[in-house]
Amino acid sequence: MAEERPILIENDAGETRAGTLRVTLFSRRERWVRALKMLALMWLLAAATLFIPVAHFVLVPGFLIAGPVTAVMRFRTGESLESASGQCPTCGKAMTVSLDPAARLPLWTYCAPTNDPIRLRYP
């Protein structure tokens, strides 16, 4: 489920503008499905690397350990950031910034048209 939240976009001089943050929220069921998919993928990779001579001594245990670790990380992720949009406080141009799903606010990034540093934060 997607949700939009109000944020503030400010430059390094302290000027601010209002913006919108787009966030994807995961239900408990979706989190379980994502976690189980990651676990299955890691264990499938462990099985696939079983027949690689010498490298299987490292790869198979690595994927077997990475499976539960990445599954737990996926399960704990309740929301994922998608993008932020608004007007740049420096140049006034409309902008949309794609965000890393694991990113958290406050976050420093750049205005695409002018390459000026901006900070995204909650009001």
trRosetta pair geometry for C-beta under 8 A, 3 or more apart (Angstrom, degrees):
i j d omega theta_ij theta_ji phi_ij phi_ji
1 24 7.2 140 73 -159 37 61
1 25 4.9 -27 70 61 92 98
1 27 7.4 72 -1 -41 111 92
2 22 6.3 -11 -168 -170 108 94
2 23 7.1 147 -156 81 58 43
2 24 5.6 -35 -97 -99 67 66
2 25 7.6 169 -96 14 16 78
2 82 7.5 -14 -131 -5 106 150
3 22 7.6 153 80 -155 42 49
3 23 5.0 -26 66 68 91 94
3 24 7.7 155 18 -99 76 19
3 25 5.7 40 -5 -18 121 115
4 20 5.2 -10 -170 -172 111 111
4 21 6.9 148 -158 74 56 47
4 22 5.6 -25 -100 -98 76 63
4 23 7.5 161 -93 20 25 77
5 20 7.2 140 70 -160 38 59
5 21 4.6 -24 63 62 92 103
5 23 6.1 23 -2 -1 114 123
5 122 7.6 -36 145 -115 125 95
6 18 6.5 -36 -160 -162 102 100
6 19 7.5 128 -163 76 55 46
6 20 6.6 -43 -106 -103 45 58
6 21 7.5 20 105 15 4 89
6 123 6.1 -8 115 -9 108 123
7 18 7.7 131 77 -165 45 54
7 19 4.8 -35 73 76 91 96
7 20 6.8 147 23 -112 90 8
7 21 4.6 77 -25 -31 128 110
7 84 6.3 -52 55 -138 150 115
7 86 7.5 -121 74 -33 93 143
7 105 6.8 -128 -128 -123 127 159
7 120 5.5 12 157 -171 143 88
7 121 6.5 150 -168 78 94 28
7 122 6.0 -69 -119 -97 75 42
7 123 7.0 -171 -143 -31 28 77
8 16 4.9 -14 -175 -164 111 123
8 17 7.3 144 -160 72 63 35
8 18 6.6 -48 -106 -107 59 44
8 19 6.8 124 -133 22 10 94
8 120 7.6 154 79 -154 49 44
8 121 5.4 -23 61 69 95 81
8 122 7.3 50 14 145 89 10
8 123 5.3 112 -33 -84 109 71
9 16 6.7 142 74 -156 45 65
9 17 5.0 -23 63 64 99 87
9 18 7.5 31 16 119 88 6
9 19 4.4 74 -27 -26 110 135
9 84 7.3 142 -83 153 111 125
9 86 4.8 180 -7 82 141 142
9 87 7.3 174 65 70 141 47
9 88 7.1 -97 137 -117 136 35
9 89 6.0 -177 111 -27 89 101
9 118 5.5 2 -175 176 92 128
9 119 7.4 156 -156 76 46 46
9 120 6.0 -16 -103 -100 71 67
10 14 6.4 -17 -175 -154 120 27
10 15 6.4 165 -148 83 73 40
10 16 4.2 -31 -89 -94 94 81
10 17 7.6 167 -79 18 49 60
10 89 5.9 11 -134 -2 37 158
10 118 6.7 151 78 -160 32 75
10 119 5.1 -22 65 58 86 96
10 121 7.0 -20 16 24 110 111
11 14 7.3 -42 73 18 70 21
11 15 5.3 9 34 53 104 91
11 88 7.6 60 -66 178 112 79
11 89 4.6 -141 -15 76 102 114
11 90 4.8 100 -84 -52 155 98
11 116 6.1 -13 -132 143 117 123
11 117 6.9 112 -153 88 70 65
11 118 5.5 -49 -93 -104 61 72
11 119 7.6 159 -103 13 14 80
12 116 7.8 -134 8 174 100 94
12 117 5.4 47 -38 80 114 112
12 119 7.8 106 -74 -17 58 106
13 89 8.0 -153 58 119 98 120
13 90 7.6 113 21 -94 119 91
15 89 4.1 167 110 164 100 124
15 90 7.0 136 65 -72 132 53
16 89 5.9 -55 -114 -95 11 145
17 86 5.6 155 113 156 111 121
17 87 4.9 -100 164 72 160 89
17 88 7.3 92 25 120 147 8
17 89 4.7 -167 -12 -78 102 83
18 86 6.3 -156 107 -136 45 128
19 84 5.7 38 147 177 134 95
19 85 6.1 176 -165 90 94 38
19 86 2.7 -79 -106 -41 91 144
19 87 7.5 -153 -85 24 88 51
19 120 7.0 -79 73 -128 148 93
20 84 7.0 166 85 -155 46 56
20 85 5.3 -12 59 60 94 87
20 86 6.3 154 12 -61 65 89
21 81 6.9 -51 -176 -139 107 99
21 83 7.8 -177 -151 96 49 41
21 84 5.1 -19 -103 -104 70 84
21 105 7.4 -62 -104 -48 157 142
21 120 7.2 115 -86 178 113 126
22 81 7.7 105 83 -166 58 58
22 82 4.4 -53 102 64 103 115
22 83 5.0 15 41 54 116 77
22 84 7.4 -157 15 -77 74 36
22 85 7.5 37 -18 1 106 102
23 79 5.3 5 176 -178 115 118
23 80 7.0 150 -163 74 67 41
23 81 5.8 -39 -107 -104 78 52
23 82 6.6 -170 -94 6 23 90
24 79 6.6 159 82 -159 50 64
24 80 4.6 -14 60 60 102 96
24 82 5.9 89 -21 -46 96 112
24 101 8.0 -33 43 -132 115 102
25 78 6.9 -7 -151 155 73 76
25 79 5.1 -25 -104 -104 62 90
26 30 4.3 -133 -163 95 88 122
26 31 4.9 112 131 -61 124 82
26 34 6.9 -35 -152 -4 150 141
26 77 6.8 56 28 110 142 78
26 78 5.9 -146 54 -157 92 38
26 79 6.8 -161 11 -81 81 38
26 80 7.2 60 -28 -9 108 100
27 30 4.7 96 50 8 74 103
27 31 7.0 -136 94 -6 39 87
28 31 5.7 -54 -150 35 31 113
28 32 6.6 34 152 -20 64 103
29 32 5.7 -53 -152 33 33 112
29 33 6.5 31 152 -18 66 105
30 33 5.6 -53 -146 37 34 111
30 34 6.3 34 155 -18 66 106
31 34 5.8 -54 -146 38 31 111
31 35 6.2 31 155 -19 64 108
31 74 7.0 161 -163 138 70 74
31 75 5.0 88 160 -144 104 54
31 76 7.9 132 -163 -12 129 13
31 77 7.0 176 -125 68 102 65
31 78 6.9 -25 -80 -99 136 56
32 35 5.7 -58 -147 38 29 111
32 36 6.2 24 158 -15 66 108
32 75 6.8 42 -89 -117 44 100
33 36 6.0 -57 -144 39 28 107
33 37 6.3 31 155 -21 63 107
34 37 5.8 -55 -148 35 29 113
34 38 6.5 27 155 -17 63 106
34 74 4.6 -147 126 168 103 121
34 75 7.3 173 80 -76 95 50
34 77 7.7 -75 106 63 150 111
35 38 5.9 -57 -151 36 31 109
35 39 6.4 31 152 -19 65 107
35 71 4.2 78 -173 -169 85 78
35 72 7.1 65 -139 -68 121 22
35 74 4.5 173 -88 88 65 111
35 75 4.0 18 -73 -59 142 92
36 39 5.5 -51 -145 37 35 114
36 40 6.2 36 155 -19 66 105
36 71 7.0 60 -73 -138 28 118
37 40 5.8 -55 -147 38 30 110
37 41 6.3 32 154 -21 64 106
37 74 8.0 -124 59 155 87 166
38 41 5.6 -51 -146 35 32 113
38 42 6.4 29 157 -16 65 105
38 67 7.3 156 130 -151 75 57
38 70 4.8 -130 161 121 129 107
38 71 5.0 178 83 -86 108 64
38 74 4.9 160 0 -16 149 153
39 42 6.1 -57 -149 37 28 107
39 43 6.3 17 158 -9 64 111
39 67 4.8 72 -143 180 62 95
39 68 6.6 42 -115 -81 104 45
39 70 7.5 180 -72 78 53 89
39 71 4.1 22 -59 -76 98 136
40 43 6.0 -62 -143 44 28 104
40 44 6.0 33 155 -24 65 109
41 44 5.6 -55 -146 35 28 113
41 45 6.5 28 155 -17 63 105
41 67 8.0 173 70 -116 61 85
42 45 5.7 -54 -151 36 31 111
42 46 6.6 36 148 -22 64 102
42 63 5.0 177 180 -173 78 81
42 64 7.5 153 141 -87 104 19
42 66 5.0 -154 -145 96 135 93
42 67 3.4 -171 90 -87 133 76
42 70 6.1 148 -51 42 140 129
42 71 7.7 -108 17 -38 134 96
43 46 5.2 -43 -147 31 39 117
43 47 6.6 40 152 -18 65 100
43 63 6.9 151 -93 142 28 104
43 64 6.9 61 -108 -107 74 60
43 67 5.1 45 -48 -101 82 149
44 47 5.7 -52 -150 36 34 110
44 48 6.3 33 151 -19 65 107
45 48 5.5 -52 -141 38 34 112
45 49 6.2 22 161 -10 67 109
45 59 7.8 -110 146 171 93 104
45 63 4.7 -150 94 -134 100 146
46 49 6.3 -63 -144 43 26 100
46 50 6.9 53 149 -53 59 90
46 59 7.3 173 -121 136 56 79
46 60 5.0 86 -160 -144 85 62
46 62 8.0 -176 -99 70 92 60
46 63 3.6 -165 -68 93 86 124
46 64 5.0 85 -114 -56 155 75
46 67 7.3 -53 -21 -42 130 124
47 50 5.6 -27 -160 -13 36 122
48 51 7.8 -70 174 27 36 93
49 52 5.1 -41 -162 14 68 120
49 55 6.7 -91 -173 115 108 103
49 56 5.6 166 141 -107 82 77
49 59 4.0 -92 147 123 151 137
49 60 5.7 -158 92 -65 102 71
49 63 6.7 137 32 -5 131 143
50 56 5.6 72 -147 -139 27 133
50 60 5.7 72 -92 -92 66 126
51 56 7.0 116 12 -70 10 141
52 55 4.5 -34 121 63 119 111
52 56 5.1 151 64 -50 75 89
52 59 6.6 29 57 34 130 149
53 56 7.1 -42 -117 4 10 105
54 57 6.5 -47 -176 8 39 110
55 58 6.1 -65 -168 45 53 99
55 59 5.3 34 147 -13 87 121
56 59 5.6 -62 -119 51 36 102
56 60 5.0 32 -174 -20 77 114
57 60 7.4 -19 -101 31 9 102
57 61 7.6 -7 167 5 41 111
58 61 6.9 -76 -159 46 25 97
58 62 5.9 22 156 -22 65 121
59 62 5.5 -64 -144 39 27 114
59 63 6.1 19 165 -13 68 107
60 63 6.2 -57 -144 39 26 103
60 64 6.3 25 157 -18 62 110
61 64 5.5 -57 -143 39 33 113
61 65 6.2 28 159 -15 68 107
62 65 6.1 -62 -149 40 27 104
62 66 5.9 24 155 -19 66 114
63 66 5.4 -54 -134 41 33 112
63 67 6.4 53 159 -40 62 94
64 67 6.1 -38 -157 9 27 118
65 68 7.2 -64 -168 39 37 94
65 69 6.4 26 149 -12 69 120
66 69 5.5 -69 -145 47 36 113
66 70 5.6 26 166 -14 77 112
67 70 6.6 -65 -144 40 17 98
67 71 6.2 16 159 -19 59 114
68 71 5.4 -57 -141 38 32 115
68 72 6.3 33 161 -20 67 104
69 72 6.1 -57 -153 34 27 107
69 73 6.6 24 150 -16 62 108
70 73 5.4 -52 -146 38 37 114
70 74 6.2 40 154 -20 67 104
71 74 5.7 -54 -148 37 30 111
71 75 6.3 30 153 -20 64 106
72 75 5.6 -53 -145 36 32 111
72 76 6.3 29 157 -17 65 108
73 76 6.0 -59 -148 37 29 108
73 77 6.8 33 153 -29 62 104
74 77 5.8 -53 -153 23 33 113
77 80 6.5 43 164 -67 118 89
77 101 7.8 38 -169 146 141 109
77 102 7.6 -73 -116 -103 127 77
80 101 4.0 -17 -160 -156 104 100
80 102 7.8 -27 -131 -61 78 41
81 84 7.9 -9 -177 -44 114 89
81 99 4.3 -50 126 104 116 136
81 100 7.1 43 71 79 110 44
81 101 6.1 171 50 -134 64 34
81 102 8.0 -78 29 38 100 12
81 103 5.2 -69 50 65 143 95
81 104 7.7 -175 -25 -84 136 33
81 105 7.9 135 -93 -34 146 91
82 98 7.5 -60 163 -144 55 66
82 99 6.4 82 104 48 15 97
82 101 7.6 19 -81 -97 48 74
83 96 5.6 11 173 -179 129 95
83 97 6.2 160 -160 81 75 48
83 98 5.3 -40 -101 -106 94 46
83 99 5.9 177 -97 6 32 89
84 96 7.3 167 85 -154 44 52
84 97 4.8 -7 58 55 92 102
84 99 6.2 72 -12 -41 92 122
84 109 8.0 149 47 38 133 149
84 120 5.2 -70 -124 -120 172 146
85 94 7.5 12 -175 -176 94 87
85 95 6.9 -170 -142 96 59 49
85 96 4.4 -13 -99 -104 96 79
85 97 7.4 -175 -76 19 46 66
86 94 7.6 -145 130 -142 21 62
86 95 6.8 -15 68 58 54 80
87 92 5.7 -5 176 -158 118 44
87 93 6.8 165 -150 83 76 22
87 94 5.7 -48 -95 -92 72 50
87 95 7.1 112 -129 15 25 84
88 91 4.8 19 89 46 130 85
88 92 6.3 -61 69 -10 80 14
88 93 5.4 12 23 52 115 73
88 95 5.4 63 -46 -5 95 133
88 111 4.2 56 -116 -125 133 138
88 113 6.9 -125 -10 44 153 110
88 114 6.7 146 155 24 165 118
88 116 6.9 106 -172 57 127 120
88 118 6.5 -115 -136 -71 81 144
89 92 7.8 27 -150 -71 16 52
89 118 6.9 140 24 -122 98 110
90 111 6.4 -136 42 -2 117 160
90 114 6.2 -123 97 75 126 155
90 116 4.6 -23 32 86 164 169
90 118 7.6 -126 -5 -77 109 101
91 111 6.6 155 20 148 116 154
91 113 6.0 -122 83 90 159 123
91 114 4.7 163 -37 -29 140 141
91 116 7.1 163 -20 10 102 135
93 111 7.5 113 61 -179 104 120
93 113 4.8 8 73 21 156 160
93 114 7.5 148 25 -20 127 102
95 111 5.7 -112 -77 -147 168 78
95 112 5.6 161 -141 27 113 99
95 113 6.6 -122 -86 -3 111 99
97 109 5.4 97 -162 119 150 154
97 112 7.3 -177 -90 -32 76 104
97 120 7.4 -140 64 -53 146 139
99 103 4.9 -108 177 44 105 143
99 107 7.3 70 -131 109 117 168
99 109 7.9 -94 -99 -69 83 152
100 103 4.3 112 64 -34 88 103
103 107 5.6 37 175 -102 118 149
104 107 7.0 158 88 -61 38 107
105 120 5.6 -91 -120 114 107 91
105 121 5.5 150 175 -120 109 43
105 122 5.7 118 111 -28 138 84
106 119 5.8 9 -176 179 109 106
106 120 6.6 169 -152 85 58 53
106 121 4.0 -6 -105 -96 98 98
106 122 7.7 -109 -70 10 74 70
107 119 7.0 159 81 -155 38 62
107 120 4.9 -9 59 54 92 101
107 121 7.7 174 22 -69 58 61
108 117 6.0 -7 -170 -169 105 105
108 118 7.3 158 -152 85 58 37
108 119 5.2 -33 -95 -98 66 78
108 120 8.0 -174 -82 17 19 72
109 117 7.6 156 88 -150 25 61
109 118 6.0 -25 70 67 72 84
109 119 7.8 136 22 -102 65 30
109 120 6.5 14 16 -9 112 109
110 115 5.5 -7 180 -151 127 49
110 116 6.7 149 -155 72 74 30
110 117 5.9 -49 -99 -99 70 46
110 118 6.7 122 -129 18 18 85
111 114 5.0 10 96 49 121 88
111 115 6.6 -88 72 -28 73 9
111 116 4.7 8 30 51 118 83
111 117 7.9 -81 0 -21 83 4
111 118 5.4 86 -47 -20 87 125
112 115 7.5 14 -154 -69 18 55
